[in-house]
Amino acid sequence: MIRQIKNFLRDESGATAIEYGLIAALISVVAIATFTTVGTKLNGKFVAVSNGLN
């Protein structure tokens, strides 16, 4: 029984999965923020071109 408890306390596979999940979430947040900013600026450029053609 004590050996099982020691093995359980030494097992770090769950912590690794959580770390990978946090890294993936951080990358997703950065990507969404970047795409939103670029999309807003690109939309402004298209509006300026459209207004210039009118």
Biopython code that builds the backbone (N, CA, C, O; Angstrom):
import numpy as np
from Bio.PDB.StructureBuilder import StructureBuilder

atoms = [
    (1, "MET", "N", (0.824, -1.185, 0.000)),
    (1, "MET", "CA", (0.000, 0.000, 0.000)),
    (1, "MET", "C", (0.876, 1.260, 0.000)),
    (1, "MET", "O", (0.593, 2.220, -0.716)),
    (2, "ILE", "N", (1.925, 1.245, 0.799)),
    (2, "ILE", "CA", (2.807, 2.414, 0.860)),
    (2, "ILE", "C", (3.521, 2.602, -0.470)),
    (2, "ILE", "O", (3.736, 3.732, -0.910)),
    (3, "ARG", "N", (3.890, 1.494, -1.113)),
    (3, "ARG", "CA", (4.562, 1.590, -2.408)),
    (3, "ARG", "C", (3.637, 2.231, -3.446)),
    (3, "ARG", "O", (4.091, 3.024, -4.271)),
    (4, "GLN", "N", (2.360, 1.898, -3.412)),
    (4, "GLN", "CA", (1.399, 2.482, -4.349)),
    (4, "GLN", "C", (1.259, 3.987, -4.124)),
    (4, "GLN", "O", (1.155, 4.756, -5.079)),
    (5, "ILE", "N", (1.258, 4.394, -2.879)),
    (5, "ILE", "CA", (1.154, 5.818, -2.565)),
    (5, "ILE", "C", (2.405, 6.557, -3.046)),
    (5, "ILE", "O", (2.301, 7.651, -3.601)),
    (6, "LYS", "N", (3.575, 5.973, -2.840)),
    (6, "LYS", "CA", (4.824, 6.586, -3.312)),
    (6, "LYS", "C", (4.828, 6.696, -4.836)),
    (6, "LYS", "O", (5.226, 7.724, -5.385)),
    (7, "ASN", "N", (4.387, 5.637, -5.519)),
    (7, "ASN", "CA", (4.325, 5.677, -6.985)),
    (7, "ASN", "C", (3.351, 6.752, -7.465)),
    (7, "ASN", "O", (3.613, 7.448, -8.446)),
    (8, "PHE", "N", (2.241, 6.877, -6.773)),
    (8, "PHE", "CA", (1.256, 7.890, -7.135)),
    (8, "PHE", "C", (1.828, 9.296, -6.971)),
    (8, "PHE", "O", (1.607, 10.159, -7.821)),
    (9, "LEU", "N", (2.557, 9.528, -5.892)),
    (9, "LEU", "CA", (3.125, 10.849, -5.648)),
    (9, "LEU", "C", (4.254, 11.185, -6.623)),
    (9, "LEU", "O", (4.492, 12.360, -6.903)),
    (10, "ARG", "N", (4.943, 10.188, -7.137)),
    (10, "ARG", "CA", (6.038, 10.411, -8.088)),
    (10, "ARG", "C", (5.544, 10.561, -9.532)),
    (10, "ARG", "O", (6.275, 11.065, -10.386)),
    (11, "ASP", "N", (4.333, 10.135, -9.803)),
    (11, "ASP", "CA", (3.799, 10.173, -11.171)),
    (11, "ASP", "C", (3.541, 11.619, -11.581)),
    (11, "ASP", "O", (2.754, 12.319, -10.945)),
    (12, "GLU", "N", (4.214, 12.067, -12.657)),
    (12, "GLU", "CA", (4.082, 13.444, -13.133)),
    (12, "GLU", "C", (3.426, 13.529, -14.502)),
    (12, "GLU", "O", (3.447, 14.596, -15.114)),
    (13, "SER", "N", (2.855, 12.463, -14.997)),
    (13, "SER", "CA", (2.275, 12.477, -16.341)),
    (13, "SER", "C", (1.074, 13.418, -16.429)),
    (13, "SER", "O", (0.871, 14.049, -17.466)),
    (14, "GLY", "N", (0.294, 13.524, -15.393)),
    (14, "GLY", "CA", (-0.841, 14.449, -15.404)),
    (14, "GLY", "C", (-0.393, 15.890, -15.434)),
    (14, "GLY", "O", (-1.004, 16.718, -16.109)),
    (15, "ALA", "N", (0.674, 16.204, -14.706)),
    (15, "ALA", "CA", (1.197, 17.566, -14.687)),
    (15, "ALA", "C", (1.715, 17.960, -16.064)),
    (15, "ALA", "O", (1.552, 19.107, -16.479)),
    (16, "THR", "N", (2.327, 17.035, -16.768)),
    (16, "THR", "CA", (2.828, 17.320, -18.103)),
    (16, "THR", "C", (1.679, 17.626, -19.052)),
    (16, "THR", "O", (1.778, 18.551, -19.858)),
    (17, "ALA", "N", (0.606, 16.877, -18.971)),
    (17, "ALA", "CA", (-0.557, 17.116, -19.827)),
    (17, "ALA", "C", (-1.161, 18.489, -19.541)),
    (17, "ALA", "O", (-1.574, 19.188, -20.466)),
    (18, "ILE", "N", (-1.215, 18.875, -18.284)),
    (18, "ILE", "CA", (-1.745, 20.190, -17.919)),
    (18, "ILE", "C", (-0.848, 21.288, -18.460)),
    (18, "ILE", "O", (-1.343, 22.302, -18.953)),
    (19, "GLU", "N", (0.455, 21.105, -18.378)),
    (19, "GLU", "CA", (1.382, 22.107, -18.906)),
    (19, "GLU", "C", (1.203, 22.277, -20.412)),
    (19, "GLU", "O", (1.180, 23.403, -20.909)),
    (20, "TYR", "N", (1.078, 21.175, -21.136)),
    (20, "TYR", "CA", (0.857, 21.265, -22.579)),
    (20, "TYR", "C", (-0.473, 21.959, -22.885)),
    (20, "TYR", "O", (-0.570, 22.730, -23.840)),
    (21, "GLY", "N", (-1.475, 21.687, -22.089)),
    (21, "GLY", "CA", (-2.772, 22.352, -22.267)),
    (21, "GLY", "C", (-2.674, 23.849, -22.046)),
    (21, "GLY", "O", (-3.266, 24.627, -22.794)),
    (22, "LEU", "N", (-1.935, 24.259, -21.027)),
    (22, "LEU", "CA", (-1.761, 25.687, -20.761)),
    (22, "LEU", "C", (-0.979, 26.373, -21.879)),
    (22, "LEU", "O", (-1.298, 27.498, -22.263)),
    (23, "ILE", "N", (0.036, 25.700, -22.397)),
    (23, "ILE", "CA", (0.808, 26.270, -23.507)),
    (23, "ILE", "C", (-0.086, 26.427, -24.734)),
    (23, "ILE", "O", (-0.041, 27.461, -25.401)),
    (24, "ALA", "N", (-0.892, 25.422, -25.039)),
    (24, "ALA", "CA", (-1.801, 25.498, -26.186)),
    (24, "ALA", "C", (-2.818, 26.622, -26.007)),
    (24, "ALA", "O", (-3.141, 27.322, -26.966)),
    (25, "ALA", "N", (-3.319, 26.798, -24.800)),
    (25, "ALA", "CA", (-4.276, 27.873, -24.536)),
    (25, "ALA", "C", (-3.624, 29.237, -24.715)),
    (25, "ALA", "O", (-4.233, 30.149, -25.273)),
    (26, "LEU", "N", (-2.390, 29.380, -24.246)),
    (26, "LEU", "CA", (-1.684, 30.652, -24.391)),
    (26, "LEU", "C", (-1.434, 30.971, -25.860)),
    (26, "LEU", "O", (-1.618, 32.111, -26.286)),
    (27, "ILE", "N", (-1.020, 29.984, -26.632)),
    (27, "ILE", "CA", (-0.800, 30.192, -28.065)),
    (27, "ILE", "C", (-2.108, 30.586, -28.752)),
    (27, "ILE", "O", (-2.107, 31.447, -29.632)),
    (28, "SER", "N", (-3.208, 29.974, -28.364)),
    (28, "SER", "CA", (-4.508, 30.305, -28.945)),
    (28, "SER", "C", (-4.914, 31.739, -28.644)),
    (28, "SER", "O", (-5.409, 32.444, -29.523)),
    (29, "VAL", "N", (-4.709, 32.170, -27.417)),
    (29, "VAL", "CA", (-5.065, 33.541, -27.038)),
    (29, "VAL", "C", (-4.236, 34.548, -27.821)),
    (29, "VAL", "O", (-4.763, 35.552, -28.301)),
    (30, "VAL", "N", (-2.938, 34.284, -27.952)),
    (30, "VAL", "CA", (-2.065, 35.189, -28.711)),
    (30, "VAL", "C", (-2.475, 35.221, -30.180)),
    (30, "VAL", "O", (-2.510, 36.292, -30.786)),
    (31, "ALA", "N", (-2.783, 34.072, -30.753)),
    (31, "ALA", "CA", (-3.190, 34.007, -32.156)),
    (31, "ALA", "C", (-4.493, 34.768, -32.379)),
    (31, "ALA", "O", (-4.608, 35.512, -33.353)),
    (32, "ILE", "N", (-5.463, 34.598, -31.506)),
    (32, "ILE", "CA", (-6.742, 35.297, -31.647)),
    (32, "ILE", "C", (-6.544, 36.802, -31.543)),
    (32, "ILE", "O", (-7.122, 37.558, -32.324)),
    (33, "ALA", "N", (-5.740, 37.240, -30.594)),
    (33, "ALA", "CA", (-5.487, 38.680, -30.445)),
    (33, "ALA", "C", (-4.781, 39.235, -31.680)),
    (33, "ALA", "O", (-5.108, 40.327, -32.144)),
    (34, "THR", "N", (-3.828, 38.499, -32.206)),
    (34, "THR", "CA", (-3.095, 38.948, -33.389)),
    (34, "THR", "C", (-4.011, 39.019, -34.607)),
    (34, "THR", "O", (-3.996, 40.008, -35.341)),
    (35, "PHE", "N", (-4.806, 37.976, -34.822)),
    (35, "PHE", "CA", (-5.697, 37.960, -35.980)),
    (35, "PHE", "C", (-6.751, 39.057, -35.882)),
    (35, "PHE", "O", (-7.132, 39.640, -36.897)),
    (36, "THR", "N", (-7.222, 39.340, -34.682)),
    (36, "THR", "CA", (-8.204, 40.403, -34.504)),
    (36, "THR", "C", (-7.603, 41.757, -34.849)),
    (36, "THR", "O", (-8.227, 42.560, -35.543)),
    (37, "THR", "N", (-6.394, 42.009, -34.368)),
    (37, "THR", "CA", (-5.731, 43.280, -34.647)),
    (37, "THR", "C", (-5.439, 43.440, -36.132)),
    (37, "THR", "O", (-5.707, 44.493, -36.711)),
    (38, "VAL", "N", (-4.895, 42.405, -36.743)),
    (38, "VAL", "CA", (-4.581, 42.456, -38.178)),
    (38, "VAL", "C", (-5.863, 42.613, -38.988)),
    (38, "VAL", "O", (-5.893, 43.376, -39.953)),
    (39, "GLY", "N", (-6.908, 41.910, -38.613)),
    (39, "GLY", "CA", (-8.184, 42.006, -39.317)),
    (39, "GLY", "C", (-8.769, 43.395, -39.254)),
    (39, "GLY", "O", (-9.305, 43.884, -40.248)),
    (40, "THR", "N", (-8.678, 44.046, -38.103)),
    (40, "THR", "CA", (-9.194, 45.401, -37.954)),
    (40, "THR", "C", (-8.411, 46.372, -38.830)),
    (40, "THR", "O", (-9.000, 47.213, -39.509)),
    (41, "LYS", "N", (-7.096, 46.258, -38.816)),
    (41, "LYS", "CA", (-6.272, 47.143, -39.644)),
    (41, "LYS", "C", (-6.498, 46.884, -41.132)),
    (41, "LYS", "O", (-6.546, 47.823, -41.926)),
    (42, "LEU", "N", (-6.635, 45.627, -41.507)),
    (42, "LEU", "CA", (-6.872, 45.283, -42.905)),
    (42, "LEU", "C", (-8.231, 45.803, -43.361)),
    (42, "LEU", "O", (-8.368, 46.273, -44.490)),
    (43, "ASN", "N", (-9.210, 45.723, -42.512)),
    (43, "ASN", "CA", (-10.532, 46.253, -42.838)),
    (43, "ASN", "C", (-10.450, 47.759, -43.061)),
    (43, "ASN", "O", (-11.080, 48.286, -43.978)),
    (44, "GLY", "N", (-9.686, 48.448, -42.238)),
    (44, "GLY", "CA", (-9.512, 49.885, -42.417)),
    (44, "GLY", "C", (-8.864, 50.212, -43.757)),
    (44, "GLY", "O", (-9.248, 51.186, -44.405)),
    (45, "LYS", "N", (-7.899, 49.423, -44.176)),
    (45, "LYS", "CA", (-7.250, 49.630, -45.486)),
    (45, "LYS", "C", (-8.240, 49.418, -46.621)),
    (45, "LYS", "O", (-8.262, 50.199, -47.573)),
    (46, "PHE", "N", (-9.057, 48.375, -46.537)),
    (46, "PHE", "CA", (-10.042, 48.127, -47.581)),
    (46, "PHE", "C", (-11.079, 49.245, -47.648)),
    (46, "PHE", "O", (-11.505, 49.621, -48.739)),
    (47, "VAL", "N", (-11.482, 49.772, -46.523)),
    (47, "VAL", "CA", (-12.429, 50.891, -46.501)),
    (47, "VAL", "C", (-11.788, 52.115, -47.151)),
    (47, "VAL", "O", (-12.443, 52.830, -47.909)),
    (48, "ALA", "N", (-10.511, 52.360, -46.858)),
    (48, "ALA", "CA", (-9.828, 53.508, -47.454)),
    (48, "ALA", "C", (-9.721, 53.352, -48.969)),
    (48, "ALA", "O", (-9.931, 54.315, -49.707)),
    (49, "VAL", "N", (-9.398, 52.156, -49.434)),
    (49, "VAL", "CA", (-9.328, 51.912, -50.882)),
    (49, "VAL", "C", (-10.690, 52.061, -51.526)),
    (49, "VAL", "O", (-10.816, 52.652, -52.599)),
    (50, "SER", "N", (-11.714, 51.525, -50.872)),
    (50, "SER", "CA", (-13.080, 51.635, -51.400)),
    (50, "SER", "C", (-13.506, 53.097, -51.483)),
    (50, "SER", "O", (-14.103, 53.515, -52.476)),
    (51, "ASN", "N", (-13.206, 53.867, -50.460)),
    (51, "ASN", "CA", (-13.570, 55.290, -50.482)),
    (51, "ASN", "C", (-12.781, 56.032, -51.556)),
    (51, "ASN", "O", (-13.302, 56.961, -52.173)),
    (52, "GLY", "N", (-11.539, 55.637, -51.784)),
    (52, "GLY", "CA", (-10.723, 56.262, -52.828)),
    (52, "GLY", "C", (-11.243, 55.976, -54.228)),
    (52, "GLY", "O", (-11.093, 56.800, -55.129)),
    (53, "LEU", "N", (-11.860, 54.801, -54.414)),
    (53, "LEU", "CA", (-12.397, 54.457, -55.726)),
    (53, "LEU", "C", (-13.717, 55.145, -56.012)),
    (53, "LEU", "O", (-14.095, 55.303, -57.173)),
    (54, "ASN", "N", (-14.414, 55.553, -54.983)),
    (54, "ASN", "CA", (-15.716, 56.221, -55.178)),
    (54, "ASN", "C", (-15.503, 57.619, -55.505)),
    (54, "ASN", "O", (-16.465, 58.359, -55.708)),
]
sb = StructureBuilder()
sb.init_structure("model")
sb.init_model(0)
sb.init_chain("A")
sb.init_seg("    ")
for serial, (resi, resn, name, xyz) in enumerate(atoms, 1):
    if name == "N":
        sb.init_residue(resn, " ", resi, " ")
    sb.init_atom(name, np.array(xyz, "f"), 0.0, 1.0, " ", f" {name:<3s}", serial, name[0])
structure = sb.get_structure()
